[in-house]
Amino acid sequence: MDLFTADTITAADIEVLKLICARCDVALLCWQYAKASKAKVGFWAGKNYGLGAGRTQQKAA
């Protein structure tokens, strides 16, 4: 499963994604792409871009 574009993510998933992005060599390019493409959904350069298009955040049990 690709968490960066998954339809459902948890708070724990978001923390994992933030850690991955913090060590990523292309984070700046990722952020630039998200900005240029006006990203509305997905996880880009350490930031969660909305829950639209069927994407939901699950609460931890």
C-alpha positions in Angstrom: 0.0 0.0 0.0 1.3 3.4 -0.9 0.6 5.6 2.2 1.5 8.8 0.3 -1.8 8.5 -1.7 -3.8 5.9 0.3 -7.5 6.5 0.6 -7.4 5.9 4.3 -4.6 7.0 6.7 -4.3 7.0 10.5 -2.5 9.5 12.8 0.3 6.9 13.1 0.6 6.7 9.3 1.0 10.5 9.2 3.8 10.3 11.7 5.6 7.6 9.6 5.2 9.7 6.5 6.6 12.8 8.2 9.7 10.8 9.3 10.2 9.5 5.7 9.9 13.0 4.3 12.3 14.5 6.9 15.1 12.2 5.6 14.2 12.5 1.9 16.7 13.9 -0.5 14.1 15.2 -2.9 11.8 16.9 -0.3 12.3 20.3 -1.8 11.4 19.1 -5.3 8.4 17.3 -3.9 7.2 20.5 -2.2 7.8 22.5 -5.4 5.8 20.0 -7.4 2.9 20.0 -4.9 2.9 23.8 -5.0 3.1 24.0 -8.8 0.4 21.4 -9.3 -1.8 22.8 -6.6 -2.0 19.4 -4.9 -5.3 18.9 -3.1 -4.8 15.3 -2.0 -1.8 13.2 -0.9 1.2 13.6 1.4 3.8 15.9 -0.2 7.1 16.9 1.4 6.0 16.3 4.9 2.5 17.8 4.6 -0.9 16.2 4.3 -2.8 17.8 1.5 -6.4 17.3 2.4 -8.7 14.4 2.7 -10.8 15.1 -0.4 -11.5 12.6 -3.2 -12.6 9.8 -0.8 -9.5 10.1 1.4 -10.3 9.8 5.1 -8.3 9.7 8.3 -9.0 6.9 10.6 -8.9 7.5 14.4 -6.7 5.1 16.3 -8.6 2.4 18.2 
